[in-house]
Amino acid sequence: MSEYMISPVFMVTQSCEPSVFLPADSLSFEVINGLRSGKKVLRSTKPSLVILCVANEDDIQLCQGIAQYIRQGLANQDTRLVLIHQPALQLDEVLWLETFQINACLSAIAEKALFNATVLKREIATFQYIDNTCKQHDAETEMLVCITRFSRADENITALLSAFSAALASLCHACCSFEIYPENQAKFRVRSSGKDNIDILKTMQALMSGETLPACVSQAIDEKHPQISLLHDNAGLDLITRQLDTQIGSYLAFPVVVYKRVVCLLFYLIPESEMDRVSMKQITIINKAAEQLTVLLERKQAESSLKKQYQRLRDTLLELKSTKEALAHNEKLASIGRMAAGIAHEINNPLSFVISNFSSMDGYINNIIQLQSMQSELLTAIDIQQHQEAAHLKKSLNDFEQQAGIPFILDDIRAIVSDSFHGLQRVKNIITDLKSFSHNQAGEKAFCDLKAVLDESLKMLRYDIDSKVTITQDIQFSGLFYANAGLLEQILLNIIKNAIQAMTMSGTTSPTIVIVVTEKDDELEIRIRDNGPGMNESTKQKIFEPFFTTKPIGEGTGLGLSVVYNIVQRLQGRIICNTELGVYTEFAIFFPLKLNEETEMQ
């Protein structure tokens, strides 16, 4: 209703002087004497009272037109309409009451002048009550809307507090309002919630910057709940009240509390003339608003804290992920470094040996060629019967054989060739292991006899298994297994060979390997257990990593168990290791048998 000007009083008539209907000076009003001019005036203002004065037929038409325009054209049910007519003019008052919603009907009789004036004043008071109630409801609605806006994440808190302060100022009919923000324990920043005089704002800032705060402000900050009270002389606001044009009767202090801390104090000065309009209902609404505002602001701050914490956790997670990737990369580099050192040593030893052997063989071959040349000369001398020359050549030949060590050369050259062959074979085996690790060799699958595969694997290891290693087999699976026999052999070879090497290196007494094959829960289970040195937990966690080995550099590439793990995965199985340091190590391999049944059906 702020769009209307101050509510005036209108008298509608075009035939008589206003004094005919009202006593002189009984009421201040403006006259409407035409329908068109009346509509123009009524569009721009909301009158508190319209007096419809009827003395003849022309007045009837004008008053009915004005009344109909107010009730229907403007949809205004608040303005009070009072009909005053001449006693000689008989009107259907019921028609006026029902059709035009007239609030009162009066007769323009001199004896009733005072009564009529009293009725008119009562109607004005009724309008003011209705208008004030509507304004009060509007102020309450605006304040509640402001509170709900605090739940939105994208709203600025300071702007919301300013809007809320303006709504609260309207609710309590304040003439002056301030927003006081604590910046530290002894310093405050003051903003104006309305269009207060800049001098008043400066005065309030000076009061809040003094050594002692005004008593009413200090009490509100300490108690942390809304306070509405009379403004006493000792309130400490005399410098402000003297600058205002109206007499101040009371004040409202509204602290905005978040987690038991006052983040803002809304302070209002209420004129003495408006104090009776502040009811208990408004005080209750103000207290409820304080509670709701605290809840919403605490939730908003909690949401903000959670978002910040989430962002910190997200950044930490990304940092950890980056660190993990860097560590994994460094571990790969370290593994590659260990592999390179191992492979270089593994290949360098046999190659150095082969190169050294070929260097010796080069000298041997020169001696053999020279011996062959001398033998040719001897044979030629014998053929041409140069006996003296032949005898000399024979002696030289015998001397050269003794000097060059031909018998040793003939014997050693065989060992050199054999050792060189084994060295080159070692290089070939290393390259084969690398190829097995780096290539995904699926291989052809077929039904195979697991007992036969195991026997063939042990036969290939007969040179590694000496009489001191006992191999025990317990085969409880008699069916055929659908897999690649070559890959199965490679699994068994690597695990059994590792067990033999571990027991040999540790000097295990009565070294024993137990191999158990069973069928359990639609799975083929192969367990290979030795009574060797076992492993600690750190070693166990790394045994399937490529290039990891516990052997000295040059004794192994660290690819055996990694190859085993990859083959088991390719055959859709799984492998686990159980071990106890100084007691045993056991590898358990599981293959699904349902795949075999499906293959048989196909």
C-alpha positions in Angstrom: 0.0 0.0 0.0 3.0 2.2 -0.2 1.9 3.3 -3.7 -0.9 5.5 -2.3 -0.4 9.0 -0.8 -1.6 9.9 2.7 -5.2 8.8 3.0 -7.5 11.8 2.5 -11.3 12.2 3.0 -13.6 13.0 0.0 -17.1 14.3 -0.2 -19.1 13.5 -3.3 -21.8 16.0 -4.3 -22.6 18.4 -7.1 -25.8 20.1 -6.1 -25.3 21.4 -2.5 -22.8 23.1 -0.4 -20.9 20.7 1.9 -22.1 22.6 5.0 -25.6 21.3 4.3 -24.4 17.8 5.2 -21.7 18.5 7.8 -21.2 21.0 10.6 -18.5 23.6 9.8 -15.0 22.6 10.8 -16.1 19.1 11.9 -13.9 17.3 9.3 -11.3 18.2 6.7 -12.2 16.9 3.2 -12.0 17.4 -0.5 -15.0 17.7 -2.9 -15.6 15.4 -5.9 -18.3 16.9 -8.2 -17.9 14.9 -11.3 -17.5 11.2 -12.2 -14.6 11.6 -14.6 -12.6 13.9 -12.3 -13.4 11.7 -9.4 -12.1 8.5 -11.1 -8.8 10.4 -11.9 -8.4 11.4 -8.3 -9.3 8.0 -6.9 -6.8 6.2 -9.2 -3.9 8.0 -7.6 -4.9 7.9 -3.9 -6.6 5.6 -1.5 -9.0 7.6 0.7 -9.8 6.6 4.2 -13.4 7.9 3.9 -15.7 8.8 1.0 -18.9 10.7 2.0 -21.7 10.2 -0.6 -24.0 13.3 -0.2 -27.4 12.9 -2.0 -29.8 15.8 -2.4 -31.4 15.0 -5.8 -31.3 12.6 -8.7 -28.1 14.0 -10.1 -26.3 13.3 -6.8 -27.7 9.7 -6.8 -26.2 9.0 -10.2 -22.8 10.5 -9.3 -22.6 8.8 -5.9 -23.6 5.4 -7.3 -21.0 5.8 -10.1 -18.2 6.7 -7.6 -19.2 3.9 -5.2 -19.3 1.3 -8.0 -15.9 2.5 -9.3 -14.3 2.2 -5.8 -15.7 -1.3 -5.0 -15.5 -2.9 -8.4 -13.3 -0.8 -10.6 -10.5 -0.4 -8.0 -11.4 -3.6 -6.0 -11.0 -1.4 -2.9 -12.8 -2.9 0.1 -10.9 -0.9 2.7 -12.1 2.6 2.0 -15.2 3.5 4.1 -18.3 4.6 2.2 -20.9 6.6 4.2 -24.2 7.7 2.6 -25.7 11.1 3.8 -29.0 12.1 2.2 -31.7 14.8 2.7 -34.7 13.5 4.8 -37.1 14.5 2.1 -35.4 12.2 -0.4 -36.6 8.6 0.1 -33.7 6.1 -0.7 -33.7 2.3 -0.7 -30.9 2.0 1.9 -30.9 -1.8 1.6 -30.1 -1.5 -2.1 -27.2 0.8 -1.3 -25.9 -1.5 1.4 -26.0 -4.7 -0.7 -25.1 -3.3 -4.2 -22.5 -0.6 -3.3 -21.4 -2.1 0.1 -22.1 1.2 1.9 -20.7 1.1 5.5 -23.2 3.5 7.0 -26.4 5.6 6.1 -27.0 8.9 7.7 -29.6 11.7 7.5 -28.6 15.3 6.9 -30.6 16.6 9.9 -29.3 19.5 12.0 -30.2 17.6 15.2 -28.0 14.7 14.2 -25.0 16.8 13.1 -22.8 15.8 16.1 -23.9 12.2 15.8 -23.0 12.2 12.1 -19.6 13.7 12.8 -18.9 11.0 15.5 -19.9 8.2 13.0 -17.6 9.7 10.3 -14.7 9.8 12.7 -15.4 6.3 13.8 -15.3 5.1 10.2 -12.0 6.9 9.7 -10.6 5.2 12.7 -11.9 1.8 11.4 -10.1 2.5 8.1 -6.9 3.4 9.9 -7.1 0.1 11.9 -7.7 -1.9 8.8 -4.9 -0.1 6.9 -2.5 -0.5 9.8 -3.4 -4.3 10.0 -2.7 -4.7 6.3 0.6 -2.9 6.5 1.4 -5.1 9.5 0.7 -8.2 7.6 2.8 -7.0 4.7 5.7 -6.2 7.0 5.4 -9.7 8.6 5.3 -11.4 5.1 8.3 -9.4 3.9 10.2 -10.3 7.0 9.4 -14.0 6.6 10.3 -13.9 2.9 13.7 -12.3 3.8 14.3 -15.1 6.3 13.6 -17.8 3.7 16.1 -16.1 1.3 18.9 -16.9 3.9 18.6 -20.6 2.9 19.8 -19.8 -0.7 23.4 -20.5 -1.3 23.9 -17.7 -3.8 22.7 -14.8 -1.7 25.1 -12.3 -0.1 24.7 -12.3 3.7 25.2 -8.5 4.1 22.5 -7.8 1.4 20.1 -10.3 3.1 20.7 -8.7 6.5 19.9 -5.2 5.0 16.7 -6.4 3.4 15.7 -8.2 6.7 16.5 -5.1 8.7 14.3 -3.0 6.5 11.4 -5.4 6.9 11.9 -5.6 10.7 12.0 -1.7 10.8 8.6 -1.6 9.1 7.2 -4.3 11.5 8.1 -2.4 14.6 7.4 1.1 13.1 10.9 2.3 13.7 11.9 5.7 12.5 15.7 5.0 12.7 17.6 1.8 12.2 21.2 0.6 12.3 23.3 -2.5 11.4 26.1 -3.0 13.8 28.8 -5.5 12.8 31.4 -6.5 15.4 34.9 -6.6 13.8 36.8 -7.5 16.9 36.3 -7.5 20.7 36.4 -3.7 21.0 35.6 -2.4 17.5 32.3 -2.2 15.6 31.3 -1.0 12.1 27.9 0.7 11.8 25.7 0.8 8.6 22.4 2.5 8.2 19.4 0.2 7.2 17.3 3.0 5.9 17.7 6.6 4.7 18.9 8.0 8.0 20.7 11.3 8.2 24.5 10.9 7.6 25.1 12.9 10.8 23.0 10.4 12.9 25.0 7.5 11.4 28.3 9.2 12.3 27.0 9.8 15.8 26.1 6.1 16.2 29.6 5.1 14.9 31.2 7.4 17.4 29.2 5.9 20.2 30.1 2.4 19.2 33.8 3.4 18.9 33.9 4.8 22.5 35.4 3.1 25.5 32.0 2.2 26.8 29.1 1.0 24.6 25.6 2.3 25.2 23.9 0.2 27.9 21.1 -1.0 25.7 23.5 -2.2 23.0 25.9 -3.8 25.4 23.1 -5.7 27.1 21.7 -7.1 23.8 25.2 -8.3 22.7 25.8 -10.0 26.1 22.4 -11.7 26.4 22.2 -12.6 22.6 18.4 -12.5 22.2 16.0 -9.7 21.0 15.1 -7.0 23.4 12.3 -4.4 23.0 12.1 -1.9 25.9 11.5 1.7 26.9 14.3 4.1 26.2 15.5 5.4 29.5 17.6 8.5 30.1 20.6 6.3 31.0 20.5 4.3 27.8 23.4 6.3 26.4 21.7 7.4 23.2 21.0 11.1 24.0 23.3 12.4 21.3 21.2 10.5 18.7 17.7 11.3 20.1 18.5 15.0 20.1 19.1 14.9 16.4 15.7 13.3 15.6 12.6 15.3 14.8 10.3 12.9 16.8 10.2 11.9 20.4 11.7 8.4 20.9 9.8 6.1 23.3 11.4 2.7 23.0 14.0 0.7 21.1 14.4 -2.8 19.6 17.8 -4.6 19.7 17.9 -7.7 17.5 21.2 -9.7 17.7 21.9 -12.1 14.8 23.6 -15.0 16.5 25.5 -17.8 14.8 27.0 -20.5 17.0 26.6 -18.4 20.1 28.5 -15.5 18.5 26.8 -12.2 17.5 27.7 -11.5 13.9 25.4 -8.5 13.6 23.2 -6.3 15.8 20.1 -4.7 14.2 19.1 -1.7 16.3 15.9 0.3 16.0 14.5 3.5 17.6 10.7 3.5 17.8 8.8 6.9 18.1 6.6 7.3 21.2 3.6 7.9 19.0 4.0 4.4 17.5 4.6 2.4 20.6 0.9 1.4 21.0 1.1 -0.2 17.6 3.7 -2.7 18.7 1.7 -5.6 20.0 2.7 -8.9 21.8 2.0 -10.7 18.5 4.8 -8.7 16.8 7.1 -9.4 19.7 6.4 -13.1 19.4 7.0 -12.9 15.7 10.3 -11.1 16.3 11.5 -13.8 18.7 10.5 -16.6 16.3 12.3 -14.8 13.5 15.4 -14.6 15.7 15.3 -18.4 16.2 14.7 -19.2 12.6 17.4 -16.8 11.4 19.9 -18.4 13.8 19.1 -21.9 12.5 19.3 -20.8 8.8 22.6 -18.9 9.3 24.2 -21.8 11.2 23.1 -24.2 8.5 24.4 -21.9 5.8 27.8 -21.6 7.6 27.9 -25.3 8.1 27.2 -25.9 4.4 30.0 -23.4 3.6 32.4 -25.2 6.0 31.5 -28.5 4.5 32.1 -27.3 1.0 35.5 -25.9 2.0 36.3 -29.1 3.8 35.2 -31.1 0.7 37.3 -29.0 -1.5 40.3 -29.5 0.8 39.7 -33.3 0.9 39.3 -33.3 -2.9 42.6 -31.5 -3.3 44.3 -33.8 -0.8 42.9 -36.8 -2.7 44.1 -35.5 -6.0 47.5 -34.8 -4.4 47.6 -38.3 -2.9 46.6 -39.8 -6.3 49.3 -37.8 -8.0 51.8 -38.9 -5.3 50.7 -42.5 -5.7 51.2 -42.3 -9.5 54.6 -40.8 -9.0 55.6 -43.5 -6.5 54.3 -46.2 -8.9 56.3 -44.6 -11.7 59.4 -44.5 -9.5 58.8 -48.1 -8.5 58.5 -49.1 -12.1 61.7 -47.3 -12.8 63.3 -49.1 -9.9 62.0 -52.4 -11.1 63.3 -51.7 -14.6 66.6 -50.7 -13.1 66.8 -54.0 -11.1 65.8 -55.9 -14.2 68.3 -54.1 -16.4 71.1 -54.8 -13.8 70.1 -58.4 -13.6 69.7 -59.0 -17.3 72.9 -57.2 -18.0 74.8 -59.3 -15.5 73.0 -62.5 -16.7 73.8 -61.9 -20.3 77.2 -60.3 -19.8 78.6 -63.3 -17.8 78.0 -66.0 -20.5 78.9 -63.5 -23.3 82.2 -62.6 -21.6 82.9 -66.2 -21.2 82.1 -67.0 -24.8 84.2 -64.0 -26.0 87.1 -65.1 -23.8 86.8 -68.7 -25.1 86.8 -67.5 -28.8 89.9 -65.5 -28.1 91.6 -68.6 -26.8 90.2 -70.6 -29.7 91.8 -68.0 -32.1 95.3 -68.8 -30.8 94.5 -72.5 -30.8 93.4 -72.3 -34.5 96.7 -70.5 -35.4 98.8 -73.2 -33.8 96.7 -75.9 -35.5 97.1 -74.2 -38.9 100.9 -73.9 -38.4 101.0 -77.6 -37.4 99.0 -78.6 -40.4 101.5 -76.5 -42.6 104.5 -78.3 -41.1 102.9 -81.6 -41.6 102.3 -80.8 -45.2 105.9 -79.9 -45.7 106.9 -83.1 -44.0 104.7 -85.2 -46.3 106.1 -83.3 -49.4 109.7 -84.0 -48.3 108.9 -87.7 -47.8 107.3 -87.9 -51.2 110.4 -86.4 -53.0 112.7 -88.6 -50.8 114.5 -85.8 -49.1 115.3 -87.9 -46.1 117.6 -85.4 -44.5 115.0 -82.6 -44.9 112.3 -84.9 -43.7 114.1 -85.8 -40.6 114.7 -82.1 -39.8 111.0 -81.3 -40.4 109.9 -84.3 -38.3 112.1 -83.0 -35.4 110.7 -79.5 -35.8 107.2 -80.9 -35.9 107.7 -82.8 -32.7 109.3 -79.8 -31.0 106.3 -77.5 -32.1 103.8 -80.1 -30.8 105.5 -80.0 -27.4 105.9 -76.3 -27.4 102.4 -75.4 -28.6 100.8 -78.1 -26.4 98.8 -79.6 -29.2 97.4 -82.5 -27.0 96.1 -79.9 -24.5 94.6 -77.8 -27.3 92.7 -80.7 -28.7 91.4 -81.6 -25.3 90.6 -78.0 -24.2 88.9 -77.0 -27.4 86.1 -79.4 -26.8 85.5 -77.9 -23.3 85.6 -74.4 -24.8 82.9 -75.3 -27.4 80.8 -77.0 -24.7 81.0 -74.1 -22.3 80.3 -71.6 -25.0 77.3 -73.6 -26.1 75.9 -73.6 -22.5 76.6 -69.8 -22.2 74.7 -69.1 -25.4 71.9 -71.4 -24.2 71.7 -69.3 -21.0 71.3 -66.2 -23.0 68.5 -67.9 -25.1 66.7 -68.9 -21.9 66.8 -65.3 -20.5 65.4 -64.0 -23.8 62.7 -66.8 -23.7 61.7 -65.7 -20.2 61.4 -62.1 -21.3 59.3 -63.0 -24.2 57.0 -65.1 -22.0 56.5 -62.2 -19.7 56.0 -59.5 -22.4 53.8 -61.5 -24.8 50.2 -62.7 -24.2 50.6 -66.2 -25.4 47.1 -67.7 -25.2 48.1 -71.0 -26.9 45.8 -73.7 -28.2 43.6 -75.4 -25.6 42.7 -79.0 -25.4 41.8 -81.7 -22.9 44.9 -82.8 -21.1 45.8 -85.3 -18.4 47.0 -83.3 -15.4 49.0 -86.3 -14.1 50.8 -86.6 -17.4 51.6 -82.9 -17.5 53.0 -83.0 -14.0 55.2 -86.1 -14.8 56.5 -84.3 -17.9 57.4 -81.2 -15.8 59.2 -83.3 -13.2 61.1 -85.1 -16.0 62.3 -81.7 -17.4 63.6 -80.9 -13.9 65.4 -84.2 -13.4 68.8 -82.4 -13.5 67.7 -79.9 -10.9 66.2 -82.5 -8.6 69.0 -84.5 -7.0 68.7 -87.5 -4.6 68.4 -85.1 -1.7 65.1 -83.5 -2.7 62.0 -85.6 -2.1 58.9 -85.1 -4.4 55.6 -86.4 -3.1 52.5 -86.4 -5.3 48.8 -86.8 -4.1 46.6 -86.6 -7.3 42.9 -86.9 -6.4 41.7 -85.6 -9.7 41.3 -88.3 -12.4 39.4 -86.3 -15.1 40.7 -84.4 -18.1 41.3 -80.7 -17.8 40.7 -78.3 -20.6 43.7 -76.0 -20.9 47.0 -75.4 -22.7 49.3 -78.2 -21.6 52.4 -76.1 -22.4 51.2 -73.2 -20.2 50.4 -75.6 -17.4 53.9 -77.1 -17.6 55.4 -73.6 -17.4 53.4 -72.9 -14.2 54.5 -76.1 -12.6 58.1 -75.8 -13.8 58.6 -72.3 -12.4 57.0 -73.0 -9.0 58.8 -76.3 -8.4 62.2 -74.9 -9.7 61.8 -71.9 -7.3 61.1 -74.2 -4.4 64.2 -76.3 -5.2 66.5 -73.3 -5.6 65.2 -71.8 -2.3 65.7 -75.0 -0.3 69.2 -75.5 -1.9 70.3 -71.9 -1.1 69.1 -72.0 2.5 70.5 -75.5 3.2 67.2 -77.0 4.2 67.5 -80.3 6.0 65.6 -83.1 4.2 64.2 -80.8 1.5 60.7 -82.0 0.5 58.1 -80.8 -2.0 54.5 -82.0 -1.7 52.1 -81.7 -4.7 48.4 -82.2 -4.0 45.7 -82.0 -6.7 42.0 -82.1 -5.7 38.6 -81.1 -6.9 36.6 -78.8 -4.6 33.6 -76.6 -5.2 33.7 -76.8 -9.0 37.4 -75.9 -8.9 40.6 -77.7 -9.7 43.0 -77.0 -6.8 46.7 -77.5 -7.2 48.9 -77.0 -4.1 52.7 -77.1 -4.2 54.3 -76.9 -0.7 57.9 -77.0 0.3 59.6 -77.0 3.7 62.1 -74.3 2.7 63.0 -71.0 4.4 59.6 -69.4 3.8 59.2 -65.6 3.4 58.5 -62.5 5.5 55.3 -60.4 4.8 57.2 -57.7 2.8 58.7 -60.3 0.4 55.4 -62.1 0.1 53.7 -58.9 -1.1 56.2 -58.5 -4.0 56.7 -62.0 -5.3 54.4 -61.6 -8.3 55.9 -58.2 -9.3 57.9 -58.3 -12.5 61.7 -58.4 -12.0 61.5 -58.8 -8.2 63.9 -61.4 -6.9 65.6 -62.2 -3.6 68.6 -63.8 -5.4 71.8 -62.0 -5.9 72.3 -60.0 -9.1 73.1 -62.5 -11.9 71.3 -65.4 -10.2 67.8 -64.7 -11.6 65.7 -62.3 -13.6 62.7 -62.1 -11.2 60.3 -63.0 -14.0 59.4 -66.6 -13.1 56.5 -66.0 -10.6 55.3 -63.0 -12.6 55.0 -65.2 -15.7 53.2 -67.8 -13.5 50.7 -65.1 -12.3 50.0 -63.9 -15.9 49.4 -67.4 -17.2 47.0 -68.2 -14.3 45.1 -65.1 -15.1 44.9 -66.0 -18.8 43.5 -69.4 -17.8 40.8 -67.6 -15.8 42.3 -69.0 -12.5 43.7 -67.5 -9.4 46.8 -68.0 -7.3 47.6 -67.4 -3.6 50.7 -67.8 -1.6 50.8 -69.0 2.0 54.1 -68.9 3.9 55.7 -68.8 7.3 59.2 -67.6 7.7 61.6 -70.5 8.5 58.8 -73.1 8.1 57.3 -73.5 4.7 56.0 -71.9 1.5 52.9 -73.1 -0.4 51.4 -71.9 -3.6 47.7 -72.7 -4.2 46.3 -72.5 -7.7 42.6 -72.7 -8.5 41.0 -73.2 -12.0 37.3 -73.3 -12.7 35.9 -76.6 -13.8 32.6 -75.2 -15.1 34.5 -74.0 -18.2 35.4 -77.7 -18.9 31.7 -78.8 -18.6 30.6 -76.0 -21.0 33.3 -77.0 -23.5 32.3 -80.7 -23.3 28.7 -79.7 -24.1 29.8 -77.6 -27.0 
